[in-house]
Amino acid sequence: MDEKTEELRDIFQSVTDDDTITESQADTHGSLTAEPAVEETLRDTITTMRDRLAFHTDLDTATLVTVVRQFYAGDADDAIAAAADIDARTVRYARLDLHLVRDDDADTPLPLDAVRDAVADPTDPDPDAVADALDAAPEDAAAACDVLRAKTAIQRSNDRYRAEFENVLRDRALTERLTATVHEDGLDDATDGQETDVDL
């Protein structure tokens, strides 16, 4: 414990008349976020999706959890790829399997409405059929079909899986903010009205 920490401890003890010092903020922070519960919920949701929907990647659940976490952390596909130790192309496939569609995913050379009209089943569009019907490059047809497949699955499931991801991660973020506030307020209360010469 350094000199500044000892001074803060002395201030706290003099104000509260309590010789007991709580555990470190880092330890308490971790205990209140219920991280195992967050992990379990993400894994359960992904497992349910894999059981009910056609996934086009064979990544393990732990890797898919990383994709979800990094996506909601605001990472681009390249950053997610680095975190998950996979390539960016696979990240895109995994995101679409998980219904994590970005705004720019729909920016394909082929309009999705035209692609939808060109396929018999939008839940499983055939890129070759789309390429032939729209006289398009195979890679453009494949990219558009991937997005159409994901958007159709999202619509048919009422976007429930993204909602589950967002709910658990939002609850975790809220808990972290509340935990930080508890510590800040606790220190404010302990030092309220006290004049110190501590140079922080």
N, C-alpha and C positions, 0 to 999 in steps of 0.2 A: 504494500500500500504506500503510495508516494505522499509527499507532504501536502499537496493540494487535496487529495482524497481524505487525508486525516483531518484537515481543517473543516471540510464539508461534513464529515462524520461528527466532529465535535459540535458544529452548529446544530445539526439534526438532533443530537442527544440533548443539547441544552434546551431546545425548544419543546421537545416531546417528553422529556424526563424518562426516556426509554433507552436502555443500554443495548437493546437488540437491534442489529442492523440487518435489513432484509437482504436476500440474495441479489446477485447482480441483475441489472436490467436485462442483459442478454439471456440469462437463464429463465427469468420470469416471462420474457417475451416469447420464448419458445414454448413454454408450457401452456400459454393461453391461446395460441393459434391452432392447437389441436391438429398439427400437421399430419399425423397418421390418419386421421379421419378424412382430411382433404385428399390424401393419396388414395385411400380406399374408395372414396366416392368416384374419383376420376377413373380408377381402374374398373370399377363396377359398371360405370356408364359406357366405357369403351368396350367392355366384354359384351354388354347387352347389344350394342350397335353391331359388333362383329357377328353375333348370333343371329340377328334379325335382318341384317343388310348384307349386300354383296361388297366385300372389301376387295380392292384391286392391289393392295400391298400386303405383304406377309410379314410386316414388322411385328416384333413382340410388343406386348402391352406396355412394358416399361418405356420403350422408345416412343410409343404413341402418347404416353403421358407427358413425356418431355416435349413433344410437338405441341400438345395442347397448352402446356404451361408457357412455353416460349412464344407461342402465337399470341396469347393474351397478355404477355409481357410487352408486346409491341414489336417483336423481332421480325425482321425480314426473313425470307426463306433461306438465304445464305447463312444468316446467323443461327437459325434453327438447325440447319444442316450441321454446322460446326458443333453445336451443343449436343445433338443427337448422334453424331458420328455417322452421318449418312450424306448422300449427295442432295443438292437442291431440287433436282427433278423428282427424286423420291419423296422429298418433303411436300412438294406440290400434290402428288398423288395421295399422300397420307392426309394432308389437310382436307382434300376433297372427300376422302373416305369418311373423315370425321365431321364433315359439314362445315368446315372452317373456310368459308369462301371470302376472298378479298374482293373489294370493289373492282380492282383491275383484272381479276380473273376473267371477267366477261368481255374484256377488251380483246377479242379475237377477230381475225380477218373475216370470220363468218358470223352474220347476225344469228343470235340464238333462236329467234322466231323462225328463221328460214331453216335452221337445222332441225328444229322441232317438227316442222311441217314435212321434212324429208325423211323422218324415221317412223317406223311402225310402233315402236315402244320407247318412249323417252326415258324409261328407267334403265334401259339397256341399249342405247343407240349404237348402231353399227357404223364405225368411222368409214369403212370402205363404201358403204351404201351412200353415206353423206357426201363423200368425195366425188362419187360418180354423179349423184343427183345435182350437185351444185358446181360441178366442174372445178373442184378445189384441190389444193395440194393435200396429200394424205396427212401430213403433220398438222395442218390447219384444221382439218376435219376432226382429227383425234383430239386436239386441244379443246375444240368447241364441244365435242361429245362428252368429254370429261366434265366440263362445267355444267352442261345440260343435265347429265346424270345426277350430279350433286344437288343442283337446284331443284330437280324433280323430287329427289329423296327428302330434301329439307321440307318442301311443301307438303308432301304426303305424310310426313311425321309431325306436322305442325311445328317444326323447328324445336322440338322438345329436347333434343340432345344438346344443342348449343345452349339452350336455356339452363340445362342442368350444369354444364361446364361453368357458365357465367355465374350461376347462383352460388356454387361452392367456392369459386375463386373470389367473388365479390364479398362473401361472408368472411373469408380468410383475410382479405385486405381490410375490411372494416374492423375485424378483431385486432389486427396489427395497429391500426390507427388509434383505436380505443386504448390499447395497451400502452402505446407511446404517450397518450394523453394522461393516463393514470399516473405514469411516472413523472411527467412534467408537472402535473397538478400537485402531486405529492411533494415534490421538491419546492414548488412555489409556496405551499401551505407551511412547510417546515421553515422556510426562510422569510416568510412574510413579516415585514416590519423590522427585520434585522439588518443592521448596517455592518458590513464586513469589509475587510481590506484584502480579501482574497483576490489575487490577480489571476483571472482565468484567461 
